[in-house]
Protein backbone atom coordinates (compact mmCIF):
# COMPACT_ATOMS: atom_id res chain seq x y z
CA UNK A 1 0.00 0.00 0.00
CA UNK A 2 2.89 2.34 0.82
CA UNK A 3 4.43 1.76 -2.63
CA UNK A 4 1.08 2.61 -4.22
CA UNK A 5 0.81 5.86 -2.25
CA UNK A 6 4.35 6.86 -3.24
CA UNK A 7 3.66 6.11 -6.91
CA UNK A 8 0.42 8.13 -6.79
CA UNK A 9 2.16 11.07 -5.10
CA UNK A 10 4.98 11.02 -7.65
CA UNK A 11 2.56 10.83 -10.59
CA UNK A 12 0.43 13.69 -9.22
CA UNK A 13 3.38 15.98 -8.50
CA UNK A 14 5.02 15.38 -11.90
CA UNK A 15 1.71 15.83 -13.71
CA UNK A 16 1.21 19.17 -11.97
CA UNK A 17 4.78 20.17 -12.84
CA UNK A 18 4.18 19.34 -16.51
CA UNK A 19 0.98 21.41 -16.57
CA UNK A 20 2.88 24.26 -14.95
CA UNK A 21 5.53 24.10 -17.70
CA UNK A 22 2.86 24.39 -20.40
CA UNK A 23 1.35 27.40 -18.64
CA UNK A 24 4.81 28.97 -18.18
CA UNK A 25 5.89 28.59 -21.81
CA UNK A 26 2.52 29.87 -23.03
CA UNK A 27 2.60 32.80 -20.64
CA UNK A 28 6.03 33.87 -21.93
CA UNK A 29 4.70 33.66 -25.49
CA UNK A 30 1.57 35.64 -24.58
CA UNK A 31 3.68 38.51 -23.22
CA UNK A 32 5.75 38.56 -26.41
CA UNK A 33 2.61 38.37 -28.54
CA UNK A 34 0.77 41.21 -26.80
CA UNK A 35 3.74 43.54 -26.41
CA UNK A 36 5.48 43.19 -29.80
CA UNK A 37 3.11 41.77 -32.38
CA UNK A 38 -0.50 42.74 -31.64
CA UNK A 39 0.23 46.45 -32.36
CA UNK A 40 1.49 45.48 -35.86
CA UNK A 41 -1.70 43.68 -36.88
CA UNK A 42 -4.02 45.13 -39.49
CA UNK A 43 -7.04 44.10 -37.42
CA UNK A 44 -5.91 43.42 -33.82
CA UNK A 45 -7.79 40.77 -31.87
CA UNK A 46 -9.87 41.53 -28.82
CA UNK A 47 -9.09 39.70 -25.59
CA UNK A 48 -11.05 36.60 -26.67
CA UNK A 49 -9.06 36.33 -29.88
CA UNK A 50 -5.76 36.75 -28.06
CA UNK A 51 -6.83 34.11 -25.53
CA UNK A 52 -7.64 31.73 -28.40
CA UNK A 53 -4.16 32.30 -29.88
CA UNK A 54 -2.55 31.59 -26.48
CA UNK A 55 -4.57 28.38 -26.08
CA UNK A 56 -3.66 27.30 -29.61
CA UNK A 57 0.01 27.95 -28.86
CA UNK A 58 -0.29 25.90 -25.68
CA UNK A 59 -1.83 22.94 -27.53
CA UNK A 60 0.73 23.01 -30.37
CA UNK A 61 3.69 23.34 -28.00
CA UNK A 62 2.49 20.41 -25.88
CA UNK A 63 1.97 18.35 -29.05
CA UNK A 64 5.52 18.98 -30.28
CA UNK A 65 7.05 18.37 -26.86
CA UNK A 66 5.15 15.09 -26.49
CA UNK A 67 6.24 13.93 -29.97
CA UNK A 68 9.85 14.41 -28.87
CA UNK A 69 9.21 12.80 -25.45
CA UNK A 70 10.13 16.03 -23.69
CA UNK A 71 8.04 15.14 -20.64
CA UNK A 72 9.49 11.63 -20.22
CA UNK A 73 11.71 12.54 -17.27
CA UNK A 74 11.56 8.98 -15.93
CA UNK A 75 12.92 7.24 -19.04
CA UNK A 76 15.32 9.69 -20.74
CA UNK A 77 18.22 11.77 -19.44
CA UNK A 78 17.90 15.35 -18.27
CA UNK A 79 19.93 16.64 -21.23
CA UNK A 80 17.62 14.85 -23.65
CA UNK A 81 14.58 16.31 -21.87
CA UNK A 82 16.03 19.80 -22.29
CA UNK A 83 16.94 19.16 -25.93
CA UNK A 84 13.49 17.70 -26.69
CA UNK A 85 11.58 20.56 -25.10
CA UNK A 86 13.72 23.25 -26.71
CA UNK A 87 13.29 21.62 -30.12
CA UNK A 88 9.52 21.32 -29.64
CA UNK A 89 9.23 24.98 -28.61
CA UNK A 90 11.43 26.08 -31.52
CA UNK A 91 9.14 24.36 -34.05
CA UNK A 92 6.10 25.79 -32.29
CA UNK A 93 7.60 29.28 -32.50
CA UNK A 94 8.21 28.73 -36.23
CA UNK A 95 4.52 27.93 -36.63
CA UNK A 96 3.68 31.04 -34.58
CA UNK A 97 5.83 33.19 -36.88
CA UNK A 98 4.02 31.90 -39.98
CA UNK A 99 0.71 32.74 -38.28
CA UNK A 100 2.01 36.21 -37.45
CA UNK A 101 2.97 36.91 -41.06
CA UNK A 102 -0.52 35.89 -42.20
CA UNK A 103 -2.24 38.03 -39.56
CA UNK A 104 -0.05 41.09 -40.12
CA UNK A 105 -0.20 40.65 -43.93
CA UNK A 106 3.51 41.43 -44.17
CA UNK A 107 6.89 40.10 -43.09
CA UNK A 108 7.51 40.99 -39.45
CA UNK A 109 10.77 40.91 -37.53
CA UNK A 110 11.44 37.54 -35.89
CA UNK A 111 13.75 39.08 -33.27
CA UNK A 112 11.13 39.11 -30.46
CA UNK A 113 10.46 35.42 -31.15
CA UNK A 114 14.19 34.73 -30.99
CA UNK A 115 14.29 36.49 -27.63
CA UNK A 116 11.25 34.45 -26.62
CA UNK A 117 13.10 31.26 -27.56
CA UNK A 118 16.09 32.19 -25.40
CA UNK A 119 13.88 32.96 -22.36
CA UNK A 120 11.99 29.70 -22.90
CA UNK A 121 15.28 27.77 -23.09
CA UNK A 122 16.28 29.16 -19.71
CA UNK A 123 12.87 28.18 -18.33
CA UNK A 124 13.23 24.68 -19.83
CA UNK A 125 16.66 24.24 -18.22
CA UNK A 126 15.34 25.19 -14.78
CA UNK A 127 12.15 23.14 -15.22
CA UNK A 128 14.05 20.02 -16.27
CA UNK A 129 16.47 20.22 -13.35
CA UNK A 130 13.59 20.40 -10.87
CA UNK A 131 11.56 17.71 -12.69
CA UNK A 132 14.45 15.23 -12.73
CA UNK A 133 15.23 15.98 -9.09
CA UNK A 134 11.60 15.31 -8.13
CA UNK A 135 11.57 12.10 -10.18
CA UNK A 136 14.48 10.78 -8.10
CA UNK A 137 13.41 12.26 -4.76
CA UNK A 138 9.88 10.88 -4.97
CA UNK A 139 11.01 7.45 -6.11
CA UNK A 140 11.74 4.54 -3.81
CA UNK A 141 13.50 1.50 -5.31
CA UNK A 142 10.92 -1.22 -5.96
CA UNK A 143 11.67 -4.81 -5.09
CA UNK A 144 12.11 -6.73 -8.33
CA UNK A 145 13.10 -10.12 -9.66
CA UNK A 146 14.52 -10.97 -13.08
CA UNK A 147 13.47 -14.19 -14.79
CA UNK A 148 15.76 -14.79 -17.75
CA UNK A 149 17.12 -17.36 -20.20
CA UNK A 150 20.84 -16.47 -20.39
CA UNK A 151 23.24 -13.84 -19.09
CA UNK A 152 22.78 -11.54 -22.09
CA UNK A 153 19.14 -11.08 -21.09
CA UNK A 154 20.19 -9.57 -17.75
CA UNK A 155 22.20 -6.87 -19.56
CA UNK A 156 19.07 -5.87 -21.52
CA UNK A 157 17.16 -5.31 -18.29
CA UNK A 158 19.95 -3.32 -16.63
CA UNK A 159 20.16 -1.13 -19.75
CA UNK A 160 16.88 0.53 -18.72
CA UNK A 161 17.36 4.20 -17.87
CA UNK A 162 18.17 4.71 -14.16
CA UNK A 163 17.46 1.06 -13.46
CA UNK A 164 19.59 0.94 -10.30
CA UNK A 165 17.74 3.92 -8.83
CA UNK A 166 14.28 2.56 -9.63
CA UNK A 167 14.61 -1.11 -8.75
CA UNK A 168 16.18 -3.26 -6.06
CA UNK A 169 16.76 -6.72 -7.53
CA UNK A 170 16.22 -9.26 -4.76
CA UNK A 171 16.40 -12.42 -6.86
CA UNK A 172 17.22 -13.78 -10.32
CA UNK A 173 15.80 -16.96 -11.83
CA UNK A 174 17.66 -18.53 -14.74
CA UNK A 175 15.78 -20.44 -17.45
CA UNK A 176 12.80 -21.75 -15.40
CA UNK A 177 11.18 -25.03 -16.47
CA UNK A 178 7.71 -25.57 -17.92
CA UNK A 179 6.17 -26.25 -14.51
CA UNK A 180 7.83 -23.36 -12.73
CA UNK A 181 5.57 -21.84 -10.07
CA UNK A 182 6.25 -18.14 -9.54
CA UNK A 183 3.75 -17.70 -6.70
CA UNK A 184 6.30 -17.90 -3.91
CA UNK A 185 8.86 -15.77 -5.74
CA UNK A 186 6.59 -12.80 -6.38
CA UNK A 187 5.34 -12.51 -2.81
CA UNK A 188 6.16 -9.00 -1.55
CA UNK A 189 7.54 -8.14 -5.01
CA UNK A 190 6.43 -5.04 -6.94
CA UNK A 191 7.96 -5.75 -10.36
CA UNK A 192 8.98 -8.78 -12.39
CA UNK A 193 11.19 -8.66 -15.49
CA UNK A 194 10.71 -11.58 -17.90
CA UNK A 195 13.27 -11.85 -20.69
CA UNK A 196 13.97 -14.57 -23.22
CA UNK A 197 12.09 -17.41 -21.50
CA UNK A 198 9.82 -19.85 -23.34
CA UNK A 199 6.35 -18.49 -24.16
CA UNK A 200 4.54 -21.21 -22.20
CA UNK A 201 6.57 -20.49 -19.07
CA UNK A 202 6.26 -16.75 -19.56
CA UNK A 203 2.47 -16.88 -19.88
CA UNK A 204 2.23 -18.85 -16.64
CA UNK A 205 4.36 -16.30 -14.82
CA UNK A 206 2.28 -13.44 -16.24
CA UNK A 207 -0.88 -15.08 -14.92
CA UNK A 208 0.61 -15.18 -11.42
CA UNK A 209 1.63 -11.52 -11.73
CA UNK A 210 -1.88 -10.50 -12.76
CA UNK A 211 -3.42 -12.50 -9.92
CA UNK A 212 -1.13 -10.85 -7.37
CA UNK A 213 -1.22 -7.33 -8.80
CA UNK A 214 2.49 -7.36 -9.68
CA UNK A 215 3.80 -5.27 -12.58
CA UNK A 216 5.55 -7.32 -15.26
CA UNK A 217 7.96 -6.09 -17.96
CA UNK A 218 8.43 -8.38 -20.95
CA UNK A 219 10.84 -7.90 -23.85
CA UNK A 220 8.73 -9.21 -26.76
CA UNK A 221 9.84 -11.61 -29.45
CA UNK A 222 9.06 -11.19 -33.13
CA UNK A 223 6.12 -13.59 -32.84
CA UNK A 224 4.59 -11.43 -30.08
CA UNK A 225 4.76 -8.33 -32.26
CA UNK A 226 3.22 -10.18 -35.21
CA UNK A 227 0.32 -11.36 -33.05
CA UNK A 228 -0.16 -7.85 -31.71
CA UNK A 229 -1.06 -6.76 -35.24
CA UNK A 230 -3.49 -9.65 -35.74
CA UNK A 231 -7.24 -9.12 -36.06
CA UNK A 232 -9.77 -10.96 -33.94
CA UNK A 233 -12.04 -13.24 -35.95
CA UNK A 234 -14.94 -14.94 -34.16
CA UNK A 235 -16.59 -17.85 -35.90
CA UNK A 236 -19.20 -19.96 -34.11
CA UNK A 237 -18.10 -20.18 -30.51
CA UNK A 238 -14.38 -19.93 -31.28
CA UNK A 239 -12.16 -16.85 -31.37
CA UNK A 240 -9.34 -16.82 -33.91
CA UNK A 241 -6.48 -14.37 -34.40
CA UNK A 242 -6.22 -13.70 -38.12
CA UNK A 243 -2.59 -13.04 -39.09
CA UNK A 244 -2.09 -11.80 -42.64
CA UNK A 245 0.43 -9.86 -44.67
CA UNK A 246 0.16 -6.14 -43.99
CA UNK A 247 -0.64 -3.88 -46.94
CA UNK A 248 -1.87 -0.34 -47.39
CA UNK A 249 -5.45 0.40 -48.32
CA UNK A 250 -5.90 2.21 -51.64
CA UNK A 251 -6.76 5.45 -49.82
CA UNK A 252 -3.78 5.20 -47.46
CA UNK A 253 -1.43 4.37 -50.34
CA UNK A 254 -2.60 7.41 -52.31
CA UNK A 255 -2.23 9.78 -49.35
CA UNK A 256 1.17 8.30 -48.45
CA UNK A 257 2.46 8.70 -52.00
CA UNK A 258 1.15 12.27 -52.23
CA UNK A 259 2.86 13.10 -48.93
CA UNK A 260 6.09 11.50 -50.19
CA UNK A 261 6.06 13.67 -53.33
CA UNK A 262 5.20 16.95 -51.58
CA UNK A 263 7.61 16.55 -48.64
CA UNK A 264 10.52 15.25 -50.74
CA UNK A 265 10.13 18.12 -53.22
CA UNK A 266 10.00 20.70 -50.45
CA UNK A 267 12.94 19.03 -48.72
CA UNK A 268 15.09 19.10 -51.85
CA UNK A 269 14.26 22.78 -52.46
CA UNK A 270 14.87 23.88 -48.85
CA UNK A 271 18.04 21.80 -48.44
CA UNK A 272 19.50 22.67 -51.85
CA UNK A 273 22.05 25.14 -50.35
CA UNK A 274 23.23 22.45 -47.89
CA UNK A 275 23.45 19.92 -50.72
CA UNK A 276 25.49 22.31 -52.87
CA UNK A 277 27.99 23.04 -50.08
CA UNK A 278 28.26 19.32 -49.29
CA UNK A 279 28.90 18.43 -52.93
CA UNK A 280 31.66 21.06 -53.23
CA UNK A 281 33.29 19.93 -49.95
CA UNK A 282 33.33 16.26 -51.01
CA UNK A 283 34.75 17.10 -54.43
CA UNK A 284 37.45 19.37 -53.00
CA UNK A 285 38.41 16.80 -50.35
CA UNK A 286 39.75 14.07 -52.66
CA UNK A 287 38.49 14.84 -56.15
CA UNK A 288 36.34 11.70 -56.23
CA UNK A 289 32.65 11.40 -57.18
CA UNK A 290 30.16 13.34 -55.07
CA UNK A 291 27.43 10.70 -55.03
CA UNK A 292 27.54 7.05 -54.08
CA UNK A 293 25.14 4.47 -55.49
CA UNK A 294 24.48 1.21 -53.73
CA UNK A 295 22.00 -1.60 -54.34
CA UNK A 296 19.38 -1.99 -51.61
CA UNK A 297 16.23 -4.02 -50.96
CA UNK A 298 12.69 -2.65 -50.82
CA UNK A 299 9.16 -4.11 -50.84
CA UNK A 300 8.85 -7.78 -51.85
CA UNK A 301 12.63 -8.08 -52.16
CA UNK A 302 12.90 -5.78 -55.18
CA UNK A 303 16.25 -4.02 -55.59
CA UNK A 304 16.98 -0.38 -56.38
CA UNK A 305 20.00 1.92 -56.40
CA UNK A 306 20.03 4.11 -53.31
CA UNK A 307 21.65 7.56 -53.63
CA UNK A 308 23.87 9.02 -50.92
CA UNK A 309 26.56 11.64 -50.62
CA UNK A 310 29.86 9.78 -50.58
CA UNK A 311 31.46 9.73 -47.13
CA UNK A 312 34.11 7.04 -47.63
CA UNK A 313 37.17 6.63 -49.79
CA UNK A 314 36.51 5.57 -53.39
CA UNK A 315 38.23 2.21 -52.72
CA UNK A 316 36.39 1.59 -49.41
CA UNK A 317 35.34 -1.94 -50.44
CA UNK A 318 38.22 -2.89 -52.71
CA UNK A 319 38.27 -6.37 -51.12
CA UNK A 320 34.72 -6.98 -52.38
CA UNK A 321 33.29 -7.61 -48.88
CA UNK A 322 30.03 -5.79 -48.01
CA UNK A 323 30.43 -4.33 -44.53
CA UNK A 324 28.88 -1.62 -42.37
CA UNK A 325 30.85 1.39 -41.18
CA UNK A 326 32.77 0.72 -37.98
CA UNK A 327 33.43 3.06 -35.08
CA UNK A 328 36.43 5.27 -36.02
CA UNK A 329 36.43 3.64 -39.48
CA UNK A 330 39.56 4.80 -41.36
CA UNK A 331 37.66 4.46 -44.64
CA UNK A 332 35.56 7.55 -43.79
CA UNK A 333 36.98 10.81 -45.14
CA UNK A 334 37.33 13.94 -42.95
CA UNK A 335 34.43 15.59 -44.78
CA UNK A 336 32.53 12.32 -44.59
CA UNK A 337 32.68 12.34 -40.78
CA UNK A 338 30.89 15.68 -40.64
CA UNK A 339 28.39 14.64 -43.32
CA UNK A 340 27.60 11.38 -41.47
CA UNK A 341 27.49 13.11 -38.08
CA UNK A 342 24.52 15.23 -39.17
CA UNK A 343 23.09 12.62 -41.57
CA UNK A 344 23.50 14.93 -44.54
CA UNK A 345 24.50 11.89 -46.61
CA UNK A 346 20.88 10.69 -46.35
CA UNK A 347 19.43 13.81 -48.01
CA UNK A 348 19.90 12.45 -51.52
CA UNK A 349 17.44 9.67 -50.69
CA UNK A 350 14.71 12.24 -51.16
CA UNK A 351 15.39 11.71 -54.88
CA UNK A 352 14.70 7.98 -54.36
CA UNK A 353 11.46 8.95 -52.62
CA UNK A 354 10.48 11.24 -55.48
CA UNK A 355 11.11 8.42 -57.96
CA UNK A 356 8.88 6.09 -55.95
CA UNK A 357 11.69 3.67 -55.05
CA UNK A 358 11.43 4.56 -51.36
CA UNK A 359 8.91 6.15 -49.01
CA UNK A 360 9.58 8.80 -46.40
CA UNK A 361 8.64 6.35 -43.63
CA UNK A 362 9.38 2.64 -43.69
CA UNK A 363 11.99 0.03 -42.75
CA UNK A 364 15.59 0.98 -43.44
CA UNK A 365 16.69 -0.63 -46.75
CA UNK A 366 19.46 -3.20 -46.30
CA UNK A 367 22.06 -4.36 -48.79
CA UNK A 368 21.11 -7.74 -50.36
CA UNK A 369 24.38 -9.33 -49.20
CA UNK A 370 23.95 -8.21 -45.58
CA UNK A 371 20.23 -9.09 -45.51
CA UNK A 372 21.10 -12.58 -46.76
CA UNK A 373 23.56 -13.01 -43.87
CA UNK A 374 20.93 -11.92 -41.34
CA UNK A 375 18.33 -14.29 -42.78
CA UNK A 376 20.62 -17.30 -42.31
CA UNK A 377 20.28 -16.99 -38.54
CA UNK A 378 17.04 -14.99 -38.50
CA UNK A 379 14.61 -16.07 -41.28
CA UNK A 380 11.98 -13.61 -39.98
CA UNK A 381 14.19 -10.70 -41.08
CA UNK A 382 12.51 -10.79 -44.50
CA UNK A 383 9.22 -9.72 -42.86
CA UNK A 384 10.52 -6.14 -43.09
CA UNK A 385 9.94 -6.33 -46.85
CA UNK A 386 6.14 -6.25 -46.52
CA UNK A 387 6.23 -2.51 -47.22
CA UNK A 388 8.38 -0.08 -49.19
CA UNK A 389 11.73 0.88 -47.64
CA UNK A 390 11.86 4.28 -45.97
CA UNK A 391 14.20 7.14 -45.17
CA UNK A 392 13.02 7.19 -41.56
CA UNK A 393 11.07 4.95 -39.20
CA UNK A 394 11.08 3.45 -35.70
CA UNK A 395 14.44 1.72 -36.15
CA UNK A 396 16.05 4.89 -37.52
CA UNK A 397 14.63 7.10 -34.75
CA UNK A 398 14.73 4.92 -31.65
CA UNK A 399 17.57 2.63 -32.72
CA UNK A 400 21.14 3.35 -33.77
CA UNK A 401 23.26 2.59 -36.81
CA UNK A 402 24.79 -0.32 -34.88
CA UNK A 403 21.55 -1.61 -33.31
CA UNK A 404 21.36 -5.38 -33.66
CA UNK A 405 19.25 -6.62 -36.61
CA UNK A 406 16.80 -8.54 -34.40
CA UNK A 407 15.95 -5.36 -32.51
CA UNK A 408 15.64 -3.42 -35.78
CA UNK A 409 13.27 -6.09 -37.04
CA UNK A 410 11.14 -5.73 -33.92
CA UNK A 411 10.91 -1.95 -34.34
CA UNK A 412 10.13 -2.23 -38.05
CA UNK A 413 7.34 -4.72 -37.36
CA UNK A 414 5.87 -2.35 -34.77
CA UNK A 415 5.62 0.28 -37.52
CA UNK A 416 4.19 -2.18 -40.07
CA UNK A 417 1.48 -3.17 -37.56
CA UNK A 418 0.60 0.47 -36.84
CA UNK A 419 0.84 2.10 -40.27
CA UNK A 420 -1.26 5.25 -40.66
CA UNK A 421 -0.93 8.76 -42.06
CA UNK A 422 -0.82 10.19 -38.53
CA UNK A 423 1.93 7.73 -37.55
CA UNK A 424 3.95 8.77 -40.61
CA UNK A 425 3.59 12.46 -39.73
CA UNK A 426 4.64 11.78 -36.14
CA UNK A 427 7.73 9.84 -37.23
CA UNK A 428 8.73 12.50 -39.79
CA UNK A 429 8.60 15.16 -37.06
CA UNK A 430 10.42 12.88 -34.61
CA UNK A 431 13.25 12.43 -37.14
CA UNK A 432 14.31 16.06 -36.63
CA UNK A 433 15.30 15.21 -33.06
CA UNK A 434 17.83 12.48 -33.91
CA UNK A 435 19.70 14.54 -36.52
CA UNK A 436 21.93 16.08 -33.86
CA UNK A 437 22.18 13.12 -31.49
CA UNK A 438 25.61 11.52 -31.73
CA UNK A 439 24.55 8.06 -30.55
CA UNK A 440 22.24 7.60 -33.53
CA UNK A 441 25.21 7.36 -35.95
CA UNK A 442 27.54 5.11 -33.93
CA UNK A 443 29.29 2.53 -36.08
CA UNK A 444 29.68 -1.18 -35.38
CA UNK A 445 32.76 -2.63 -33.68
CA UNK A 446 35.81 -2.92 -35.92
CA UNK A 447 35.68 -6.72 -35.68
CA UNK A 448 32.15 -6.77 -37.11
CA UNK A 449 31.12 -6.80 -40.77
CA UNK A 450 27.38 -6.50 -40.04
CA UNK A 451 25.46 -5.22 -36.99
CA UNK A 452 24.94 -8.81 -35.84
CA UNK A 453 27.04 -9.57 -32.75
CA UNK A 454 28.48 -13.06 -32.60
N, C-alpha and C positions, 0 to 999 in steps of 0.2 A: 504493500500500500504506500509505503514511504517513497519507493522508486517512482510510483505513478504520480504522486504529488509533485515530486521534483521535476519530472518530465512535463507535467502540466504547467508548472510555474515557469520553466524555461521556455516552453512554447509560447506562453502568453506574453512574457516579457519581450522575447525576440519579435513576436508579431507586432506588438506595440511599437517597438523600435523601428521596424520596417515601415510602418504607417507614418511614423514621425519623419523618416527620411523623405518619403514621397511629399509630405506637406512642406518640409524644409526646402527641397529642390524647387517645388512649384512656387513657393512664396518668394524665393530669390528671383525666379523668372518673372513673377507678377510685378515685382518692383521695377525690374528692367523694362518690362513691357509698358507699364503706365508712365514711367518717367521719361523714357527715351523715344518710344515708338508711337504711342497713341497720338501725341501732338502732330505727327507727320501724316496721319491718315486723312484721306479725302473726306470720308464720312466716319468720324470717330464713334466707337461703340458707347452705349450707355453702360451702367454698372452691370446689368444683366449680361450684356454681350461680352464684357471683359471677364466676368465670372465664368462664362461658357468657355472662353479661350483658355483660362487657367485650368479648368477641369479637363479640357481636351489635352492640354500639355501634360497634366498629371497622368492621365490614362496612357498616353503615348510613351512617356518616360518610363512608367512602370512596365509596359509591354516590352520595350527594348531591354531594360535591365533584367527582366525575367528571361528573355531569350538568351542572354549572355550569362545567366546563372549568377547575377550580381548579388542576389540575396542569400545564396547558398553558403552561409558562413560556416556551416557544420561540415561541409564536404570539400571545400576548396580553400586554398591558402588566403591569407589576408591580402597579399599583393595581387592575387588574381581577382579577389572581390573588388579591390580599388580599380584595377584595370577594367573590369567588366562594367562597373557602374559609370566610370568616366567615359567609356566608349558608348554606352547606351545613351548617356546624356548628350554627348557630342552629336550623335545621329538625330536625337530628338531636337536639338538646337538647330541642326541643318533643316529639318522639316519646318521648324518655327520660322526660320529665315525665308524659306520659300513662301510660306503663308503671309509673312510681312510684305514681301514684294508684291504679292497679289492684292493685298488690302490697300497698300499705299499707292499702287499703280505706277510704281517707279522703283529703280534700284535704290536701296537704302544702305547706309553704312553698316557693316557687320561688327564694327568695333565694340559696341555695347554688348553684343552677344558673345564676343570673345572674352570680354571682361567677366560676363556672366559665367562662362565656362571655367575660368580660373577660380572664381569664388566657389562655384559648385565643386571643383576638384578639391579645394581645401576642405569643404564640408564633407565630401566623400571620405577623405583621408581620416578625419576625426571620427566620422560615423563608423567606419570600418574598424578602427582601433577599439572603440567601445564595444561594438557588436561582437568582435572576436574575443574580447576579454570576458564579456557576459556569457558567451557560449562555453568558455572553459570554466568560469567561476560557478555557473549554475549546473554544471555537469558533474555527476558522480559516476566513477567507473562501474559499469554493470558487470555482474558475474556472467561469464560466458564459457561455453565449451566449444571445441572445434572437432567435428567429426569429418575425417578426411580419408583419402585413398593412399596417397604417398606424400613424401616430404615437400614436393613442389607445390602441393595444394595449400600447405600452411603459409608459404610465402605469399600466395595470392591474397589470403585473408589479411595478413599483416601489412599488405600494401595499401589497405584502406587508409584514407586521410585521418590522421590523429588517432589511429587505432589504440595505441597504448594509453592515451588519455581517456578514451571512451569505454574501454573494456578491460576487465580483469579476468584473464583466462585461468580458470581453476582446474580444467582437465582437458585432455586431448584423447580422442578415440581413433585408432588407426584401423581402417578397412574392416568395419564391423560385418558380421555374417548376416545371412538372410533372416535369421530368427533373433536378431539383436533386439533387446527390449530397452528402450531409452527412458522408461518411466523413472527409474531410480536416479539416473544421471541428471535429468532436468529438474529434479526437485530443488527448489530454492535458486533456480537459474533464471536469469532474465532473457538471455539471448543464446541461440544456438547457430553456429555456422556449419553448413553442410556442403562439402566440396568434393566432387569427383567420385562419390560412392555410387553403387549400383542403384538404378531407379527404384527397384522393388524395396530395397532397404531404406532409401531416402523417403519414399512415400510413407512407410511405416513410422519413421521418425517424425515426419511432418504431422501425422495424425496425432501423435503424442503431444507435440508442441501446441497444436490447436486445442486439444482437450485441456491442457494445463495453462493456456493463455501465455505461452512463451513465444517471443519473437524469433523467427527463423530466417536466416539469410542463406540463399542458395545461389551458387554460380551455375547458370543453366548450361545445358549441352545443346548442340545444334538441333537435336530432335525435339527438345522442349520449345525452342523458338519456332520451329516449323508447326508444332501443334498449337502454339499460341495464335497463329494466323489461320487456323482451321475454322470452318463454319459448322455450327451445330445443325444436324439433320435428324429429325425425329420421324421415324417410320414405324407404324403400329405402336407397340409399347417399348420400343428400343430407341435409344439415343445414339447416334453415330456422329463422329467428327469427320467431316468431309475435307480431306487434304487434296488440294489441286494446285497445278502450276499457276503462279500469280501472273496476271496480265492486266494491262490498263483497259478501262472502258474506252469506247470511241470518244466520248466527250472529254474524258481525262487526257487521253492521248493528244487530242486537238489542242486543248488548253496548254498542256505541257510543251508541245512543240512551238506554239505561238510564243510562250514565255521564253523558251530557249532562243528563238530568233531575235526577239526584242531586246532581251538582256545582253545577249552576246554582241549584238550590233552596238548597243550603247556602251558596253564595256570596251570594245575595240576602239570606239571613237574617243571615249574619255581617257583611256590609257595609252592612246597613240603617242603622246610625248614620252612617256616612260619606255614604251617599246622602242622608239627611235634612239633614245639615249643608250638603252641596253644593247641594241644592235651595233651601234658605233663602238661601245666599250669592248664588246666581244671581238669585233673585227680588229680593233687596235691592239688588243692583248696579244694575239698570236697569229693574226692574219688568216685564220681558218674560217670555215663557214659559220654563219650566224645561227642558222637553224639546224636542228637535229631531228631526223625522222626515225621512228622506231615502230616495229609492228606490235600491235596490241590486240587483245581479245575484247569483243563486245557481245551483245545479245546473241544467244544461240551458238556461241563459239565462232562467230564471224570475225575476220581479222580486218584491221584498218591500220593506216600509217598515222601515228600520233605525232603532232608537231610540238616541239619545245625549243626554247632558246638553249643553245649548247652551253653546258657548264663544265664539261670535261675535255681533256685533251682529245685531239682527233683520233689518236691511236689507243683510246681507252680500253678497247676490247680486242686488241691485236692477237690475243691468244685464242679468240673465238668462243670464249666461255661467257655466257650471259650471267651477270652478277649485279646485285644491288650496290649502291654506294655505301661505303663503310665510313665509320667515324674517323675523321682526319684522313680521308682518302686522298692519296697523293695524285690521283688522276684528275681531281677537281682543280680548275684554274683559279687564280686569285680573284678574277672577276666573277667566275662561277660561284665562288663561296658566297659573295654578296647576293648574287641573283637567286641562289637556292635559299639563302637565309630568309629572304622576304617573298619567296615563292613566285618571283617574277618569271621564272622559266615556264610556269604553268599557264601564263597569259595566252600564249599562242594556241592553246587548246580551245579557246573561244572560236577559232576558225574551224576546228573539228566539230564544234557544236553547231555552228552556222551551216556547215555542210550536211548535218544530220547524222554524222558518224558517232557522235557522243551526245549526251544530254548534260544540262547543267548539274543535275543531281542524279546520282546513281553510284553503283559500286566502282571502285577504282580499277581501271583496266590493267590487267597483268600481261606480261610478256608470255607468249605461248610456251616457251621453254621452261620458264619458272613455274607457270601454272601446272604444266605437266609433272614437274617434280613434286609440287604440293599434292596433286591428286594421287600420287603413288601411295602416300601415307594417309591421305585425307580425301577419299573419293567425293565427299559431300562438297568439296570446294567448288565444283562446277555449278552448284546451285546459285552462285552469284550471277550466272549468265542468263537468268530468267528475264532480266531487263537490260536496257541499254547502259553501257558504261557511262560514268559521270565524272565531271570535274571535281565535284565535292559530294559529301555524304557523311553518314555517321562515322565510318572508319577514318575518313580524312579529317574530321573535326575532333572527334573524341579519342581517336587513336593517334599513333605516331608513324613516321616512315618505317621504323623498325619494329612496329607491333607485330606479334606473331600471327601467321596466316589464319590459325583457327579462331583467334579473337577477332580478326578482321571479318572473317566469314560470319561470325555471330552478329557483329554490328551491321553488316550488309543485309543479312536476313531480317533483322529488326526493321530496317528501312523498307525492304520489299514487302513485308507484312503490313506496313502502315503507310503505304504510298497514298499521297493526296496532294492537291495543289497547295493547301495550307502548310503541309509538312515540307514541301519543296521551298516555299517562301521562307519558312523558319530556318531551314538549313542554309539557304543562301545568305541570309542575314548573319547567322552564326559563324559563317566562314570568315567574315571580316575579323573576328576576334583572334583566330589562330594565325593570322598572317604575320603577327609580330611576336609569336610565342616560340622561343628557341626550341623547346622540347619537341615540337611537332615535326621538326626536320632532322631529328637525330638519325644518323646512319646506323647500319648494323655493325656488329663486331668485325674486326679485320679478318678473323678466321672463317667468317660466314660468307657464303655466296648468295643465299636467299635469306629471308627473315625468319626461316624455320630454325629453331635452336635444337641441336642434336646432343 
